[in-house]
Every structure is written in structure tokens, then in C-alpha cells.
Amino acid sequence: MRTVVIGGVAGGMSAAARLRRLDHDAEIVVIERSGYVSYANCGLPYYVGGVIEEHGSLLLQTPASLDERFRIDVRVSSEVTAIDRDRRVVHVRDLVESRSYELAYDYLVLSPGATPVIPPIPGIERALALRTVEDVERMTEAVERTPDHAVVIGGGFIGVEIAENLVHRAVATSLVEATPQVLAPLDPEMAHLVADELRRHGVDLHLGDSVTRITESTVELASGTSLDADLVIVAIGVRPDTSLAREAGLAIGALGGIEVDEFNRTSDPTIYAIGDAAEKTDALDGEASLVPLANVANRHGRVVADHIAGRHVRPVTTIGTAIVKVFDLTIATTGWNEKRLVAKGRPFLAVHTHPGSHAGYYPGAQKIALKLLVDPESGAILGAQGVGTEGVDKRIDVIATAMRGGLTAPELADLELAYAPPFSSAKDPVNMLGYVAENLLTGLVDSVQWHEIVEHAGQGYLLVDVRTPREFARGSVPGAINVPVDELRDRLDELDRKDVVVICQVGQRGHVATRLLRDAGYNAKNLSGGYQTWHKSPAATPHLVA
Ligand SMILES: Cc1cc2nc3c(=O)[nH]c(=O)nc-3n(C[C@H](O)[C@H](O)[C@H](O)COP(=O)(O)OP(=O)(O)OC[C@H]3O[C@@H](n4cnc5c(N)ncnc54)[C@H](O)[C@@H]3O)c2cc1C
């Protein structure tokens, strides 16, 4: 029995290697268009920056090492140009010897990945994109010619990683993003923290502006801004590479990826599709989704190998957990964000917290901005986002695990997580999210979000800042009066209304004040995440958005 795999990187090589481990006798052929197999595409931006110094470090395997260990027939610089489903053969073009041949298969696994989206902008031919080792070689050569100024088009994961690495190489770098924020998986108040970090490290950020033309030496923006650009890099997203599948008549899903069933079978049961090219099933609503991430590609590679080998398979739905480093910040997300929940009309509660990465009394604790999204009826965790310099990965990974395990948000409070002062607090930030969620879900408190303040003020709510006068003097939400939490009990007569929004630094003192006011008969709501969330949000700094 012969299995042919198209694409020899994340998904394809996972499928091939697993299949060999399951079936000693299977004939496995991997066809890879580029000159390399099993390369670390996630590491490519760091090679541009010189953080990964050795070219060889990007290459996890070679055709020779794969033959030696797994007896897998890996053919690099070879492209599958067509699939003949009736005869169960693929047409292969050997790009070195310029010859074509047919290769028969019993099973075919498509893992051709995604292609960078190249917008039809005049002059775009000069822009470089990053997908393969050959791409990174071209980009690194261009950086080594010491450009004075680079422009990165696109503020997604790859765009911000490349911008950071160009700065690392001391290249003056502009980043242009058409939407008002970087990193689309984040909500705007979290993305603002990332924009600050990029600016702090010298990236010249242009949000809410788009490229209209690329000349020999500049990039022209819709706003009229002209950016010097010896080097132009385009990273505005990827789209599933479905060319072979389309031509072979396989079903394509509504989102433009190859349609697959729960075992990653395409509309032809002898052909599987995995990785960035294939659609996934979203864990939250069961609908199709696109998740171009390495973990899912690897996992689905294993699923397919198990299915071909006739093993029991657990179908995998996706929650889209992702992480990225932007200079000193770690940014991680899982599940849905608020924008998507709003777009889908799905009700939710949002919790913002700003805990320390570990106990405040132990040196070096760093603030983390966390956001949890919760179903207001069932308490199900819908998503989470974290931004900070330390401990973000751990918290988002714990929440992602809780989501996979079906825990509700209040049950986050029950998790027994490893604690000693250098690592966490006795009540870990994840536990705290659980406590806050439980308080909201049980109606013990009510909260408002940063973008609801104006609306509440318009409805006549009194804004009461319960921080110290010193904190208040350093800045507060416009229109707020200051009554410190410790004096609130004795100064209730200063509140001329029963409807109150309570503001403190991060929401903790606000919780105490909100409880006190509610017991005293006020309709009090706590500002989620406090002034810390509000003053870094677009509500406080609209001038930074566009
Ligand atoms: C610069 C960069 C950084 C990334 N960083 C991260 C990260 O930090 N975390 C993360 O989770 N994900 C990251 N990703 C995404 C991750 O790499 C992909 O999700 C993953 O590699 C997808 O696996 P795949 O098997 O679908 O496709 P790929 O790994 O892209 O492999 C597809 C291969 O198929 C080959 N191919 C295509 N068509 C043919 C054909 N007709 N014949 C023969 N070969 C063909 C291509 O040459 C390619 O090598 C990054 C991607 C890039 C480009």
C-alpha cells in the first residue's frame, strides 16, 4: 500500500512519520516543492533577525535522515502538478531535472499549506513574502545589504515578528496596517498594549492606513504619507493553498479551505487534507474555521496517519490557541475574541484583570493584562487573551486546557496550580479570573467595560473613582469624582445618584466598593480591569488609533 504526501513540512511530515511508526511495511512518498523538508517555518523571522544564527538550525530533518530513520522516500524540489483521481495517480514535476512522471497512490495526503496573500498594489513585485527557506534566504540577503529603511505591510503575527527582527538588525522599520489595530486575534484594548510596545522599540507604526503604491524607493499610503523603503515586506495574511484540490474537483468549503470530515477526509475518501490548506471545525460553534497554526497541522497529521492505519481516532475540533513575542511582550490568545462574539451576536461577559506574574513581595513580579470571555448562561469559557512580559503563556495555556476539558469559568477558581512566591500567587491569576467570573455569573456584582463608560455616563450614571487622591490626580476617566474606597462608607451622602460606575486601578478595590454600594441600595457597577484597562484602551487614546 502506498501513501503519497504532498507537502513535507508541519502537517505532511507529521503524517508521514506517524504512519511509518504505525506500519513498518507501508510505502510512504513525500513530495515537496521547495528544496528543503521538515523546515522550521515558525523560526524563519528569527533567522532574518539573526537571533537564530545557523541556517542549519532551521532544518529539522533532511531527505537522507528521514530515509535513514523512517525509510520515507522524500523527494524535494519536486512539485505535484495534478491529481488524477480516476486513475489514483499524481503527476510530479522534478524541478531540478525538469522531467515529469506519474506516481500511483492508494492514499493521498494533501498538506500544501497556505500561500501569502499578495495584494494587487502597483509595484508589489518588489515586496518580499515569507513562507519557505528560499524566501528567508532572499529576505536575509536583502537585510544584509543594510537597507536604510524597511516597510512591513501587515500587522499580523508574521508582520510584527518580522518588524521586531528588522529592528534587531538595526534597520529603521515602518509597519503599515489597514485596520485600526495590530494582531487581529486580540481585542482593541489588548492590541493597544502591543502597539505601545512596537512604538517604544522604534517601530514607526501606521494603523488604519493602507498602501496604495510602491515605487522604487518609497511606499505610498492612502493618507498621503510617503515612507522611505529600500526593503518592502508583505505579510497581510495567508490563504489556503487549494489549487491542486480545486483542479481535482475536491469539495472546497465556504471559507475557501479544502472541505474535510472529522477524520480529515476530503470529498474523495482516499484523499485526506490537513494543515493550513484544510478547513477545521471550531470547538465553540461547530462551524468551519481556518486556523493556520503549526500545532493543529501536526495534530491533524497524526489523526490522518492513525485513520489510514485503521486505528481509533479522536476527532479534533479547534480553539485556535496562539502566542507571539513582540520585543519584551508575550501575547497569547485562545478561543474567540469579543469582536467575533459581537459579530456572531453571541452573548458574553468580559472579565479584565491585571495580576502580577508572581507574588508581589517577591522581586521581579510583572503585571499581566488578562481578559476572559464567558457565556453568561452556562459559564462556559469562550476565549481568553493575555499580554505581559512574564507568565502569560502559562495562564493562557491553562485556560486553553480548561476549555478543552470543558471546565466552566467559575471552575477556574478550583484549579490547584503550582505555587511558590517566585512563580505565582496562592490565588493564581487563573484562579482569580474564576472568582471574578463566578461573582458576575451569580449576580454578586455587575461590571461595565471600558467602551461602555460613555454610554453609562450618558444614561446618568455617576462615575466614582475610589482610588487615593494621589492616584486620582495622576489621571482618571473624564467626569469622575474621587471618593477613596476607605472613606466611601462615611461619604455616601456625596453620591447624588443611585446609579454608579465604580472605578479603581485594576478592579479589585472597585469590587469592594461595588459590594458596599450594592448592599447600601445603589445600582453599582465595577469598571472591568479598572483605570488600567481604560487608559490603555482606544476610549482613552483615540488619537493613537489612526
Ligand atoms: C514565517 C512564519 C512563521 C510562523 N510562525 C508560527 C508560529 O510561531 N506558531 C504557529 O503555530 N504557526 C506559525 N506559522 C504557521 C505554521 O508554520 C503553519 O501553520 C504550518 O506550517 C502549516 O503546516 P502545513 O503542513 O499545512 O503547511 P506548511 O508547513 O507550510 O508546508 C507546506 C509545504 O507544501 C509544499 N507544497 C505546496 N504545494 C505543493 C505541491 N503542489 N507539490 C509539492 N509540494 C508542495 C510547500 O512548498 C510547503 O513546504 C508560521 C508560518 C510562517 C510562514
The ligand as a Gaussian input file, in Angstrom:
#p B3LYP/6-31G(d) Opt

LIG

0 1
 C        7.059000      32.933000       8.848000
 C        6.081000      32.021000       9.519000
 C        6.031000      31.983000      10.914000
 C        5.108000      31.161000      11.545000
 N        5.080000      31.135000      12.907000
 C        4.216000      30.297000      13.545000
 C        4.207000      30.185000      14.960000
 O        5.005000      30.831000      15.655000
 N        3.295000      29.350000      15.530000
 C        2.424000      28.611000      14.790000
 O        1.637000      27.852000      15.352000
 N        2.416000      28.693000      13.446000
 C        3.288000      29.511000      12.809000
 N        3.292000      29.567000      11.443000
 C        2.297000      28.777000      10.700000
 C        2.759000      27.336000      10.563000
 O        4.041000      27.311000      10.047000
 C        1.776000      26.618000       9.669000
 O        0.509000      26.628000      10.273000
 C        2.165000      25.174000       9.410000
 O        3.458000      25.071000       8.900000
 C        1.170000      24.563000       8.412000
 O        1.568000      23.292000       8.077000
 P        1.190000      22.704000       6.659000
 O        1.732000      21.329000       6.630000
 O       -0.222000      22.932000       6.388000
 O        1.967000      23.630000       5.615000
 P        3.492000      24.007000       5.521000
 O        4.205000      23.682000       6.771000
 O        3.554000      25.391000       5.020000
 O        4.038000      23.041000       4.394000
 C        3.504000      23.043000       3.119000
 C        4.572000      22.608000       2.141000
 O        3.938000      22.117000       0.983000
 C        4.726000      22.412000      -0.129000
 N        3.871000      22.343000      -1.320000
 C        2.805000      23.131000      -1.611000
 N        2.245000      22.759000      -2.777000
 C        2.982000      21.719000      -3.237000
 C        2.904000      20.919000      -4.404000
 N        1.962000      21.117000      -5.319000
 N        3.827000      19.948000      -4.559000
 C        4.789000      19.749000      -3.618000
 N        4.902000      20.483000      -2.503000
 C        4.012000      21.453000      -2.320000
 C        5.254000      23.790000       0.173000
 O        6.463000      24.021000      -0.524000
 C        5.451000      23.752000       1.682000
 O        6.805000      23.488000       2.021000
 C        4.221000      30.372000      10.774000
 C        4.283000      30.400000       9.383000
 C        5.209000      31.199000       8.751000
 C        5.277000      31.221000       7.242000

